[in-house]
Amino acid sequence: MTLAPPPLRSIKGSVQVCSRSSPLPHRTHMGHFLGVVRVLFLCLFVAGIAAQKSCQEPKVRREWRKLSPDERAEWIGAVNVLIS
């Protein structure tokens, strides 16, 4: 037994609309669309915050061998303070 599609009905003369043209109700399509819009705005909001809070003066890590003897002594002194 096969089910026949619902009959088409005329609205305002020439436009015909099938009441079951979509497998999902209109409300579900709108909910999905609003969900996508919310995610898009959230991504743009987070990207805007990240762009505003970017580091203006980042610290540069230097290799131990490139430090001068005075800088090495200061670093060792700072580590000893943390240990004690």
C-alpha contacts under 8 A as a table, 3 or more apart, distances in Angstrom:
res1	aa1	res2	aa2	distance
5	P	20	R	7.85
6	P	18	C	6.90
6	P	19	S	7.16
6	P	20	R	7.11
7	P	18	C	6.96
8	L	16	Q	6.13
8	L	17	V	5.99
8	L	18	C	5.10
8	L	19	S	7.67
9	R	16	Q	5.57
9	R	17	V	6.12
9	R	18	C	6.90
10	S	13	G	5.95
10	S	14	S	6.58
10	S	15	V	5.87
10	S	16	Q	4.66
10	S	17	V	6.88
11	I	14	S	6.84
11	I	15	V	5.41
11	I	16	Q	5.95
11	I	17	V	7.25
12	K	15	V	6.33
17	V	21	S	7.74
18	C	21	S	5.32
20	R	23	P	6.92
22	S	25	P	6.81
24	L	28	T	6.40
24	L	29	H	7.16
25	P	28	T	5.51
25	P	29	H	6.86
26	H	29	H	5.19
26	H	30	M	6.31
27	R	30	M	5.13
27	R	31	G	6.09
28	T	31	G	4.98
28	T	32	H	6.12
29	H	32	H	5.14
29	H	33	F	6.18
30	M	33	F	4.99
30	M	34	L	6.12
31	G	34	L	5.14
31	G	35	G	6.12
32	H	35	G	5.03
32	H	36	V	6.29
33	F	36	V	5.17
33	F	37	V	6.26
34	L	37	V	4.98
34	L	38	R	6.10
35	G	38	R	5.10
35	G	39	V	6.29
36	V	39	V	5.18
36	V	40	L	6.17
37	V	40	L	5.04
37	V	41	F	6.21
38	R	41	F	5.22
38	R	42	L	6.11
39	V	42	L	5.01
39	V	43	C	6.16
40	L	43	C	5.21
40	L	44	L	6.29
41	F	44	L	5.09
41	F	45	F	6.02
42	L	45	F	5.02
42	L	46	V	6.15
43	C	46	V	5.23
43	C	47	A	6.07
44	L	47	A	5.07
44	L	48	G	6.10
45	F	48	G	5.13
45	F	49	I	6.34
46	V	49	I	5.13
46	V	50	A	6.15
47	A	50	A	5.08
47	A	51	A	6.14
48	G	51	A	5.14
48	G	52	Q	6.30
49	I	52	Q	5.16
49	I	53	K	6.24
50	A	53	K	5.27
50	A	54	S	6.27
51	A	54	S	5.57
55	C	58	P	5.77
62	R	66	K	6.69
62	R	67	L	7.25
63	E	66	K	5.40
63	E	67	L	6.91
64	W	67	L	5.46
64	W	72	R	7.55
67	L	70	D	7.96
67	L	71	E	5.76
67	L	72	R	6.08
68	S	71	E	5.19
68	S	72	R	6.25
69	P	72	R	5.08
69	P	73	A	6.23
70	D	73	A	5.11
70	D	74	E	6.28
71	E	74	E	5.04
71	E	75	W	6.17
72	R	75	W	5.09
72	R	76	I	6.19
73	A	76	I	5.15
73	A	77	G	6.10
74	E	77	G	5.04
74	E	78	A	6.16
75	W	78	A	5.07
75	W	79	V	6.27
76	I	79	V	5.14
76	I	80	N	6.19
77	G	80	N	5.08
77	G	81	V	6.30
78	A	81	V	5.12
78	A	82	L	6.44
79	V	82	L	5.09
79	V	83	I	6.25
80	N	83	I	5.03
80	N	84	S	6.27
81	V	84	S	5.37
